[in-house]
Amino acid sequence: MSKLIAEIKDVLSLHLVTNILLAISYYILKVNRPICEYLFDDCFLELKEWEWLTFLGCIIVIKCRKQGTFLEYMSTACMFAKFLNAVMMFKASPIYGFVYVLILILHTVVLPRPVYQGPEYVTYFRGPHLQEELERDKRITWIITFYAAWSPQSVTFAPIFSEISSQYHLDNLKFGKIDVSRYPDVGKKYNVDSGSWSKQLPTVIVFENGKETNRKPFISPKGTVVRYKFSKDGVISDFDLNNIYHRCKQNPLKGHKAKTDDDIAKEKKEN
């Protein structure tokens, strides 16, 4: 229930509402009187504009079909729609286009997309410390993100990983990160390309008993990278985090009492 409420809050956020309005702004201004009479020569869409909108719909369907959540779907759809809006605004008048782009910039600065800002339980590793920690106590399951500070995908995934760590961390289920742009040798050791054209950033690997058991994006037997779209629900499902969490909870480290469901609920409430 709390998850549903959180999703509703995200959908009704001021950022998304204004984002949708900006995405459909050209259509609203072009076909609604008396606004269109002051801004344009006529109050209907031209045939070419209808063709562009149809093409936009096809692009959105193709690009958004693998989005993990409704919020991500809408964000991506609005991004393409705003680009087309800018083109049509400039076509109508360079002044309209300039003002529209300025509004987009202000929207990004004043009303940025909401991200998780709660607690995180992430260990940041340097160089060889990762391998040392994996070998130190093999009873601990580690979920490690290999990232680069300059990678937009890594930046986008960072709050998602932090939120997951706050919900699933245990004494024997831990989360960590390492910047492979600073430690390329570590990336090479774990077969993560840290180059500028890398398709592997970020990469998330699960280590159980000190050995890799799962990773995304996956590397095929031919050595090609199978693209992966990171989302909270996708990571939880594809890495089977619920089962890993249950298994670790039922087998706590020696000297640590196993957490009950009441303990977990209380802990999440405090977080």
N, C-alpha and C positions, 0 to 999 in steps of 0.2 A: 504493500500500500504506500509506504514511504517513497519507494522508487517511482511509483506512478505519479505521486504528488510532485516529486522533484522534476520529472520529465515535463509535467504540465507547466510548472514554473518556468522551465527553460523555454518552452514553446511560446509562453505569454510574456517573455522578457521584452523589455523596451527595445533591446538591440534587434531581436528578430522581427518584431512588429515593424519597426522603422526600416529594416532591411527589405522586407517584403514591399513596403510602400515605395521605396526607392526603385525596386525591381520592376514595378508596374507603373511607375510615374509617367512615362511617356504616353502610354495608352490612356491613362486617366486624363492627362492634360489635352490629348489630341481629340478625344471624342466627346468630351463633356462641355456643354455650353453653360455659361458664357465665356468660360476660360479660353476655350480653343479659338473663339472669335477674336480675341485680343492677341493671342500668341502665334496663331498659324493662319494660312490663307484659307483653309477649309477645315471642316470638323469630321473628317473620316480618314481612315488609313488607306494609303495608296496600295496598289497591287503588290509592288515590290516590298513594301513594309509587311504585308501579310505573308509573303514568301519568306522573309527574314524570320518572322515569328514562328512559322512552321518549321524552318530549319533549326531555330533555337530549341523548339520542343523536342526534335529528334536528338540534338546534342545532349540535352538534359537527360533524356531517357537512357542514352548510351553511357554517359559519364557517371550517372548517379545510381545505376542499377545495383551496384555493390556497396553502397553506403551502409554503414552499420546501424545508424539511428536516423529517426525522422529529422532531428536537428541538423545532422550532417548533410542529409539530403537537401533540406531547405537552404542551408548555407551555400552549398555548391550550386544549386539551381539559381539562387539569387546572384551569385557571382557572375555566371554566364549572362543572366538577364540584364544586369547592370552594365555589362560591357556592351551589349547590343543597344541598350538605352543611350549610352554615351555616343555611339556611332550615329544613331538616329537624331539625337539632339544636335550634334555637330552638322549633320546634313541639313537640318532645318535652319540652324543659325549657329555660327561659331560662338556667339555670345552665350546662347543656351547651353552649348556643349561645355564651355569653360565654367559656367556657373554650376552645372551639374557635377562636373569632376571635382570642383571645389567642395560641393556639398558631400560628395562621397568621402573625400579626405577628412572633412570635419566629423563625419559619422564614424569613421574608423578611429579617430583620436578621442572623441567625446564619448561615444558609446561602443567600445570594443566588445568583441564576443566574450561572454562570461566564461571563465575557466575556473577549475577547482582551485581553491585557495586555502584548503584545510590542512591538517597535519599530514606529514609523510613519514614513512619508515623506510628510508632508502639509504644504503651505505654507498658512498662514493669512493671508488678504488683508484689507486695510482699504480701504473706499471705492473710489476710482478706480484703486487699484493693480492690481486685477484686469484691467481693460481695458488698462492700460499693459503688463502682463506678456504678455497675449495678443498684443499687437501688436509687442512687442519682438523676438521670435524665432518666426516662424510655422512653423518646422520642428518645434517642440515641440508634441506632442499633450497637451492638458490635460484632466483629468477633474475637474470642479469640483462640490462639494456646496454647495448653497444651503440653509442651515439656520437654525433659531432655537433659542436656548438653552432657551426655555420649552416647546418642542415635544417631547412624549414620544416621538414617532416619530423625531425627529432624535437624541434621546439614545440610543434603541435602536440606531439605524443607525451611530452613531459608531464603536464598536469593530469593526464589520464593515468599514467604509470604511478604518479604520486597518490592518486585517489585509490587505485587498486591496492597499493601497498598498505594504506591505512585500514582497508577492509579485510585484508587476508593475512597480515603479518602474524607470525607465531615465533616462539623461541626456536623452532626447527623449520620454519618456512620464512625465508628472508629475501629481501629485494635489494638489488645493487645496480649501480651504473658505472660505466667507465667511458671516458672520452677517447675514442680511437684516433681522433685527429691529433691528439697530443701523444698518444702511445700507439703508433701504427704497428709496432712489433706485436703488441697484444692482439690487435685486430687480425694480423696475419696468422697468428697462432691459432685463433679460433675461426679462421676462414671468413673474416668480415672485411670487405674492401672499404678502405677509408679515403679513397681518392675522390676528386672533385666530381667525377661522373658516376659515382657509386649508386647502385640501385638497392643497396643493402642497409641504408641508414634511415631509420634505426633498425637494429636487429635485436630481437629478444630471444634468449636461450634459457632453457630450463636445465639445471644441473641437479641430478639426483645421485647420491652415493659418489659424488665427485665427478660424474660423467654426464655428458650432454645426452638428453633424452628427447628434446623437442626444440625446434627453432622456427621463427618466422622473421623474414621471408625464407621460404624453403629453397634449398639448392637442389636441383634435379640431378639425376645420375650423369647427365651430360655436362653438368657444370654450369648450367644457366640458372639465373635467379628467377624464381616464380614470384611475381609481384604480390604484395599483400597490403591491404588497406587496414590500418590500425584503428580500432575503436574499442571502447571499454567492453561492450558486450561481446565483440568479436574475440578479444584477447581472453576473456573469461571462458568463453566456450571452446575456442580452438586449443587452448593450453590446458583445458580440463581443470581449471583452478578450483572449482568446488570440490571435486573428488580429491585433489591433492591436499586441499585444506582439511578435509575430513580425515584423510589418512594421517596427516601430520598431527592433527589434534588428538587422535586416538593413540598416537605413539609419541608422547612428549619425551624430551630429553630427560635423562636420569637426574632426579633431584628437582624436577619441575612437575607440578601438579597439572594434570590434564584439565583444560578449560571446559566448563560445562556450558550449555546453551545460554543459561542465565548470565554467566560471566561474560560471554561474547556479546550478548545483547547490551549489557551494562557498559562494556568497553566501547562499543560502537556509539552508544548514546553519549558517552563522555567526549568522544572524538568529534 
